Amino acid sequence: MSPIDRTIQFRRHLHRNPELSNSETETQAYIRDELAGIGLTNIREVAGTGIVVDVVGTAGPSNRKIAIRADIDALPIVEDTGLDFSSAKPGVMHACGHDAHTAMVLSAAAKLHQEREGFRGTVRLIFQPAEEAEPLGGRRIIEAGLLEDVDAAVGIHVDPYLEVGKIAVAPGSYTLACDIFDIEVKGSSAHAAKPHEGVDAIAIGCAIVAELQTIVSRETDALAHLIISVTGFSGGGAYNIIADRVHMKGTIRSSSGDVRTHAQVRIREISEGVAQLHGGAATVRFVMGEPPVANDAEMVELIERSARTIIGEGNVQRLGGWSAADDFGFYSEKRPAVYFRLGVRNEAKGAAYPLHHPKFQIDEDALPIGVSTLVTAARTFLAG
């Protein structure tokens, strides 16, 4: 079987057998078995359901070490692609391309192990769980000390907006930080025919949602990156009773520490103030998620040089980041790092849907480009 066919086989097996964050036990076992089949040893379990292995070059002594990260978890989405290898697990789907990331890093491990006599230094392959949900795997990878002896880190993500055959990367902030919040609103019940005798928690909640929008539109510099989205609203239960409680939840996406802090302070002040104005009360809780991914300029140049040797000058683009979050941000906080985007869009093959969509697909012709870029970048870095 050719290396390209093997990469596709990896990807299709993973796509058919997706697992949610922090439950990737079958995926972990599959990765371990495939790495062992490649001939690698010292395969370790990390962060609960993750795997890490080092490929050590034998061309001579070197203390240089680079990490390559693959995220391995899937999403709670019902697949609607019609692929022959569609998810065999109802309600779970690799709709973010993590099956492709894992397949490419598995193939990179195989190629690096095969070529180990041609380079010095170490490539650490990190198959990280739980990029999509708390407790985040990226945080636990750092807590486990897996970047303490590493000089730099590389992350890859498929991009359904970028045509197959292209790679995009740029220095600076490349994804946004992601925090989540919960707001509990407390009012008091009353007969729906006599609302004046109670405090309507739903009315309070609606007012809070409306006021939260002004944090972005009226309090934040238009050139700063901030998104506040209320993504859940629940309360009440009967047609004839004024609701005494409402629960809201949402997410904050931000590009800097100052904006991140301001958003949290104002969400709390607005929620508590609006509730009090209406005679109720509000409690706000935050969970700090991943920080922004910050691309190191020298590491960006490394990816650009490596990719040009594979797909040519005109297919390597300096495109800004996106508003999604990725817990590779924990890696970039710790070490010089680069997170680049691999084009997988091909409308003729049905690969034209966005991430997290039930019809999301990739053009598998992109996979060898990703593998070659990762391998070339790792070897070039270690030779530096």
Residue pairs with C-beta under 8 A, 6 or more apart in sequence:
1 9
3 107
3 110
3 111
3 368
3 371
4 367
4 368
6 107
6 110
7 103
7 104
7 106
7 107
7 367
7 368
7 371
8 103
8 364
8 367
10 34
10 102
10 103
10 106
10 107
11 99
11 100
11 102
11 103
11 364
11 367
12 85
13 30
13 85
14 27
14 30
14 72
14 94
14 98
14 99
14 102
14 103
15 83
15 85
15 86
15 87
15 94
15 99
16 85
16 86
16 87
16 88
17 26
17 27
17 30
17 87
17 88
17 89
18 74
18 75
18 87
18 89
18 92
18 93
18 94
18 99
19 25
19 26
19 27
19 72
19 73
19 74
19 89
19 92
20 73
20 74
20 75
20 76
20 92
20 132
20 133
21 73
21 129
21 130
21 131
21 132
21 133
21 137
22 48
22 49
22 73
22 129
22 130
22 133
22 135
22 137
23 49
24 49
24 50
24 72
24 73
24 129
24 130
25 49
27 49
27 72
27 73
27 102
28 45
28 49
28 50
28 51
28 72
28 127
28 129
31 51
31 72
31 102
31 106
31 127
32 43
32 45
32 51
34 106
35 43
35 51
35 53
35 106
35 109
35 125
36 43
38 109
38 110
38 113
39 113
40 53
40 55
40 109
40 113
42 53
42 54
43 51
43 52
43 53
44 51
44 52
44 53
45 51
46 52
46 126
46 140
46 141
46 144
46 146
47 128
47 129
47 130
47 137
47 140
47 141
47 144
48 129
48 130
48 137
48 140
49 72
49 129
49 130
50 72
50 126
50 127
50 128
50 129
50 137
50 140
50 141
51 126
51 127
52 124
52 125
52 126
52 127
52 146
53 109
53 124
53 125
54 65
54 122
54 123
54 124
54 125
55 109
55 112
55 113
55 116
55 122
55 123
55 125
56 116
56 121
56 122
57 116
57 117
57 118
57 119
57 120
57 121
57 122
57 123
57 382
58 116
58 117
59 116
59 117
59 118
59 119
59 120
60 120
61 120
62 120
62 121
62 122
62 382
63 121
64 120
64 121
64 122
64 151
64 381
64 382
64 384
65 121
65 122
65 123
65 124
65 149
65 150
65 151
66 121
66 122
66 123
66 124
66 150
66 151
66 152
66 153
66 154
66 378
66 381
66 382
67 123
67 124
67 125
67 126
67 146
67 147
67 150
67 152
67 153
67 154
67 331
67 335
68 105
68 108
68 123
68 124
68 125
68 126
68 153
68 154
68 155
68 156
68 374
68 378
69 105
69 126
69 128
69 138
69 141
69 153
69 154
69 155
69 328
69 331
70 98
70 101
70 102
70 104
70 105
70 106
70 125
70 126
70 127
70 128
70 156
71 98
71 101
71 102
71 128
71 129
71 131
71 132
71 137
71 327
72 98
72 101
72 102
72 127
72 128
72 129
73 98
73 129
73 130
73 131
73 132
73 133
73 137
74 87
74 92
74 93
74 94
74 95
74 96
74 98
74 99
74 132
75 92
75 93
75 94
75 95
75 96
75 132
75 356
76 91
76 92
77 91
77 92
77 93
77 95
77 356
77 357
77 358
78 90
78 91
78 93
78 358
79 86
79 87
79 93
79 95
79 358
80 358
80 359
81 350
81 358
81 359
81 360
81 361
83 361
87 93
87 94
93 358
93 360
94 100
95 355
95 356
95 357
95 358
95 360
96 132
96 355
96 356
96 360
97 157
97 158
97 344
97 355
97 360
97 362
98 131
100 158
100 344
100 362
100 366
100 367
100 370
101 156
101 157
101 158
102 127
103 367
104 156
104 367
104 370
104 371
104 374
105 125
105 127
105 156
105 374
107 367
107 371
108 123
108 125
108 371
108 374
108 375
108 378
109 123
109 125
111 371
111 375
112 119
112 123
112 375
112 378
112 379
115 375
115 379
118 379
119 379
119 382
119 383
120 382
120 383
121 381
121 382
122 382
123 378
123 382
124 146
124 150
126 141
126 146
128 137
128 138
128 141
128 327
129 137
130 136
130 137
130 140
130 327
131 137
131 138
131 326
131 327
131 328
134 287
134 289
136 289
136 290
136 327
136 330
137 327
138 290
138 327
138 328
138 329
138 330
138 331
139 290
139 327
139 330
141 147
141 330
141 331
142 330
142 331
142 333
142 334
147 153
147 331
147 334
147 335
150 335
151 335
151 336
151 381
152 296
152 299
152 335
152 336
152 337
152 338
152 381
153 328
153 331
153 332
153 334
153 335
153 336
153 337
153 338
154 299
154 303
154 337
154 338
154 339
154 340
154 374
154 377
154 378
155 293
155 326
155 328
155 331
155 337
155 338
155 339
155 340
156 339
156 340
156 341
156 342
156 370
156 373
156 374
157 326
157 339
157 340
157 341
157 342
158 341
158 342
158 344
158 362
158 366
158 370
159 168
159 341
159 342
159 343
159 344
159 345
160 344
160 345
160 351
160 352
160 353
160 354
160 355
160 360
160 362
161 345
161 354
162 168
162 317
162 319
162 341
162 342
162 343
162 344
162 345
163 343
163 345
163 346
164 343
164 344
164 345
164 346
164 351
164 363
164 365
164 366
164 369
165 311
165 315
165 343
165 365
165 366
165 369
166 311
166 315
166 316
166 317
166 343
167 303
167 307
167 311
167 315
167 316
167 317
167 340
167 341
167 342
167 343
167 369
167 373
168 316
168 317
168 318
168 319
168 340
168 341
168 343
169 295
169 300
169 303
169 304
169 316
169 317
169 318
169 319
169 338
169 339
169 340
169 341
170 295
170 300
170 318
170 319
170 320
170 321
171 295
171 296
171 297
171 300
172 294
172 295
172 321
173 225
173 255
173 256
173 292
173 293
173 294
173 295
173 321
174 292
174 293
174 294
174 295
174 320
174 321
174 322
174 339
175 292
175 293
175 321
175 322
175 323
175 324
175 325
175 326
175 328
175 329
175 339
176 225
176 227
176 253
176 254
176 255
176 292
176 321
176 323
176 324
176 325
177 252
177 253
177 254
177 255
177 260
177 289
177 290
177 291
177 292
177 325
177 329
178 251
178 252
178 253
178 289
178 290
178 325
179 251
179 252
179 254
179 260
179 264
179 286
179 287
179 288
179 289
180 249
180 250
180 251
180 252
180 286
180 287
180 289
181 249
181 250
181 251
181 252
181 264
181 267
181 284
181 285
181 286
181 287
182 247
182 248
182 249
182 284
182 285
183 205
183 208
183 247
183 248
183 249
183 250
183 267
183 271
183 282
183 283
183 284
184 245
184 246
184 247
184 282
184 283
184 284
184 285
185 201
185 204
185 205
185 208
185 235
185 245
185 246
185 247
185 248
185 271
185 275
185 280
185 281
185 282
186 201
186 244
186 245
186 275
186 280
186 281
186 282
186 283
187 198
187 199
187 200
187 201
187 204
187 242
187 243
187 244
187 245
187 246
187 278
187 279
187 280
188 198
188 199
188 242
188 244
188 280
189 198
189 241
189 242
189 243
189 244
190 196
190 197
190 198
190 199
190 241
190 242
191 197
191 240
191 241
191 242
192 239
192 240
192 241
192 242
193 240
195 242
198 242
198 244
199 242
199 244
199 278
199 279
199 280
200 242
200 243
200 278
201 235
201 236
201 242
201 243
201 244
201 245
201 246
201 280
202 235
202 236
202 242
202 243
202 246
203 278
204 246
204 274
204 275
204 278
204 280
204 282
205 233
205 235
205 246
205 248
207 274
207 278
208 248
208 270
208 271
208 274
208 275
208 282
209 230
209 233
209 248
211 270
211 274
212 228
212 230
212 267
212 270
212 271
213 228
215 226
215 228
215 262
215 263
215 266
215 267
215 270
216 226
216 227
216 228
219 262
219 266
220 226
220 259
220 262
220 263
224 254
224 255
224 256
224 259
225 253
225 254
225 255
225 256
225 259
225 323
226 252
226 253
226 254
226 255
226 259
226 263
227 251
227 252
227 253
227 254
227 323
228 250
228 251
228 252
228 253
228 263
228 267
229 250
229 251
229 253
230 248
230 249
230 250
231 249
231 250
231 251
232 247
232 248
232 249
232 250
233 246
233 247
233 248
234 246
234 247
234 248
235 243
235 245
235 246
235 247
236 243
236 246
237 243
252 260
252 263
252 264
252 267
253 323
253 325
254 260
254 263
254 292
255 292
256 292
264 286
267 284
267 286
268 284
271 282
271 284
272 281
272 282
272 284
274 282
275 281
275 282
276 282
289 325
289 327
290 325
290 326
290 327
290 328
290 329
290 330
291 329
291 330
291 332
291 333
292 325
292 329
292 332
293 321
293 326
293 328
293 329
293 332
293 337
293 339
294 329
294 332
294 333
294 337
295 321
295 332
295 337
295 338
295 339
296 332
296 336
296 337
296 338
298 336
299 336
299 337
299 338
300 338
300 340
302 338
302 377
302 380
302 381
303 338
303 340
303 373
303 377
304 316
304 318
305 380
306 373
306 376
306 377
306 380
307 315
307 316
307 340
307 369
307 373
307 376
308 316
309 376
310 369
310 372
310 373
310 376
311 369
319 341
324 355
326 339
328 337
328 339
331 337
332 339
340 373
342 366
342 369
342 370
342 373
343 366
344 351
344 362
344 363
344 366
345 351
345 352
345 363
346 352
346 363
346 365
349 361
349 363
350 359
350 361
351 361
351 362
351 363
353 359
353 360
353 361
354 360
